[in-house]
């Protein structure tokens, strides 16, 4: 093996997450998704999907000992459309921001009250 290949292998070993880390990430994603889904059902919130994005999503570019989890939550615009129809751009922005903050505060944050999510 050449010196460059040896260095390359050493660097990869230092930055590629272990299978244990990948399993932990997937377990956390499943747990978060389950908690969000349960709370959504309790609050009768309809969503289209919850899936990981960014480094823990399709790309799988997370680094060893250094990852965060970004979840994309899809909402059906048709459910909000009647409320937003006819609004000016400024009023639409304010109304959608208010709805978004409401979802964040009453659904997402309240879904993640477990101690283990406070300081991972």
C-alpha positions as CSV (number, residue, x, y, z in Angstrom):
1,X,0.0,0.0,0.0
2,X,1.3,3.4,-0.9
3,X,1.9,6.2,1.6
4,X,-1.0,8.1,0.1
5,X,-3.4,5.2,0.4
6,X,-2.3,4.6,4.0
7,X,-3.0,8.2,4.9
8,X,-6.3,8.1,3.1
9,X,-7.3,4.9,5.0
10,X,-6.4,6.5,8.3
11,X,-8.3,9.7,7.6
12,X,-11.4,7.6,6.5
13,X,-11.2,5.6,9.7
14,X,-11.1,8.9,11.7
15,X,-14.1,10.5,10.0
16,X,-16.5,7.7,8.9
17,X,-19.1,6.9,11.6
18,X,-19.0,3.4,13.1
19,X,-21.9,1.0,12.6
20,X,-22.8,1.6,16.2
21,X,-23.1,5.3,15.6
22,X,-25.2,4.8,12.5
23,X,-27.5,2.5,14.4
24,X,-27.8,5.0,17.2
25,X,-28.7,7.8,14.7
26,X,-31.3,5.5,13.1
27,X,-32.8,4.6,16.5
28,X,-33.0,8.3,17.4
29,X,-34.7,9.1,14.1
30,X,-37.2,6.3,14.6
31,X,-37.9,7.5,18.2
32,X,-38.3,11.1,17.2
33,X,-40.6,10.2,14.3
34,X,-42.7,8.0,16.6
35,X,-43.0,10.8,19.2
36,X,-44.0,13.4,16.6
37,X,-46.5,11.1,15.0
38,X,-48.1,10.2,18.4
39,X,-48.4,13.9,19.3
40,X,-49.8,14.8,15.8
41,X,-52.5,12.2,16.2
42,X,-53.3,13.4,19.7
43,X,-53.6,17.0,18.4
44,X,-55.3,15.9,15.1
45,X,-52.5,17.5,13.1
46,X,-52.3,16.1,9.6
47,X,-48.9,15.9,7.9
48,X,-47.7,14.2,4.7
49,X,-44.3,12.8,5.9
50,X,-41.5,13.0,8.4
51,X,-38.1,12.1,7.1
52,X,-34.4,12.8,7.8
53,X,-32.6,15.3,5.6
54,X,-29.1,16.7,5.4
55,X,-26.2,14.6,6.5
56,X,-28.4,11.9,8.2
57,X,-30.8,11.7,5.2
58,X,-30.3,10.2,1.8
59,X,-26.7,11.6,1.5
60,X,-25.4,9.9,4.7
61,X,-22.5,12.4,5.0
62,X,-22.4,12.6,8.8
63,X,-19.1,12.6,10.5
64,X,-17.8,10.3,13.2
65,X,-18.6,11.7,16.7
66,X,-20.2,14.8,15.1
67,X,-23.7,14.7,13.8
68,X,-27.1,16.4,14.1
69,X,-30.5,15.2,12.9
70,X,-32.6,17.3,10.6
71,X,-36.1,16.1,10.1
72,X,-38.3,17.4,7.3
73,X,-42.0,17.5,8.1
74,X,-44.2,17.8,5.1
75,X,-47.6,19.6,5.5
76,X,-50.4,19.4,3.0
77,X,-50.8,23.0,1.7
78,X,-54.4,22.3,0.6
79,X,-55.4,22.2,4.3
80,X,-54.1,25.7,4.8
81,X,-55.0,27.2,1.4
82,X,-58.5,28.4,2.3
83,X,-57.1,30.3,5.2
84,X,-54.5,32.0,3.0
85,X,-56.5,32.7,-0.2
86,X,-56.7,36.4,-1.1
87,X,-54.1,37.5,1.4
88,X,-51.5,40.0,0.3
89,X,-47.9,38.7,0.3
90,X,-47.2,40.5,3.6
91,X,-50.3,39.1,5.3
92,X,-49.7,35.6,3.9
93,X,-46.1,35.7,5.4
94,X,-47.5,36.8,8.8
95,X,-50.3,34.2,8.8
96,X,-48.1,31.3,7.7
97,X,-45.4,32.3,10.2
98,X,-48.0,32.3,13.0
99,X,-49.2,28.9,11.9
100,X,-45.7,27.6,11.7
101,X,-44.8,28.9,15.2
102,X,-48.0,27.3,16.5
103,X,-47.1,24.0,15.1
104,X,-43.5,24.3,16.5
105,X,-44.6,25.3,20.0
106,X,-47.7,23.1,20.4
107,X,-46.6,20.0,18.4
108,X,-42.9,19.7,17.8
109,X,-41.5,21.1,21.1
110,X,-44.2,19.3,23.2
111,X,-43.4,16.0,21.4
112,X,-39.8,16.2,22.5
113,X,-40.1,16.7,26.3
114,X,-38.1,13.6,27.2
115,X,-35.0,14.3,29.3
116,X,-32.8,12.5,26.8
117,X,-33.4,15.1,24.2
118,X,-32.4,18.0,26.3
119,X,-28.6,17.6,26.1
120,X,-27.6,14.6,23.9
